[in-house]
Amino acid sequence: MNQPLTNKLALVTGSSRGIGAAIAARLAADGASVIVNYAASPQRAAAVVDAIRKDGGAAEAVQADVSTAEGRKALIAASDQAFGGKFDGRLDILVNNAGTVEFGPFLEAKEGAYERHFDLNVRAVMELSHEAAKRMSKVGWGRIINIGSAFGEGVPLPGVAIYVGSKFAVNGFTRALSRELGALGITVNGVQPGPVNTEMSPEDGPHAPLMISRTSVGRFGRVHEIAHAVAFLAHPHAAFVNGENINVDGGWLA
Ligand code: NAP
């Protein structure tokens, strides 16, 4: 079997379900040893790890709330210990996937909405990228892949202003950071999903018909379709792709 990511450590934030779980499974199938990070669902993370191992892959679950400085520190420390310490001091592939959204009119935004969106969707992405870049620059190879959103480039419906602000920030950060790290052997890219059927965005939810109408393929995306784009960016042959945000959005932004 062709496993281009053998002997690479991959960390996928927020991978106990949804898009993150599919990314973890796909990178493990491609040979990476994968840290399955989660904040609140140990059983789900364990199920993701079990499924990866059953398929012959390597994975370990790590609980850590990446929206906090302590959580990020604990996550990196646990990654160093994982897999018997085999990857101590390394981090080859970072997928910043964990994210949150609170739909609703801006004038009715709840107390703490800015912190909840920006601490997780933006600050965690920046701080974990910083730690990853330090490690990757030592070995001269790395992949930082940020899961933004089609809402990070276009705004087809109201009620998402704070989330959109956070995802535009991820889009800009991805492109700007690529300029600094490219010469060090580290690529920084993003994947911007359109509507994908997960608990965050169920295809039978109230906004679904409007979202589907904005795509040209006429449906919600599937988590493996996002994971496929991440696997492309993680592949050693993608070394010449840098500062790119790939829209996997069913034609939403065309
Ligand atoms: P989801 O179904 O809500 O899953 C979110 C994942 O993140 C879960 O595994 C959750 O695990 C974890 N998580 C939440 N808060 C965390 C924290 N503070 N620290 C660590 N892990 C945390 O979301 P999704 O739909 O798969 O979305 C994944 C990413 O894609 C997000 O960045 C989202 O903005 C983006 N996206 C999604 C869509 C879509 O249509 N689904 C579209 C565009 C972009 P626990 O519950 O265990 O904490």
Boltz pocket constraint, residues with backbone or C-beta under 6 A from the ligand:
constraints:
  - pocket:
      binder: B
      contacts: [[A, 13], [A, 14], [A, 15], [A, 16], [A, 17], [A, 18], [A, 19], [A, 20], [A, 37], [A, 38], [A, 39], [A, 40], [A, 41], [A, 42], [A, 64], [A, 65], [A, 66], [A, 67], [A, 96], [A, 97], [A, 98], [A, 99], [A, 100], [A, 101], [A, 120], [A, 147], [A, 148], [A, 149], [A, 150], [A, 151], [A, 192], [A, 193], [A, 194], [A, 195], [A, 196], [A, 197], [A, 198], [A, 199], [A, 200], [A, 201]]
      max_distance: 6.0
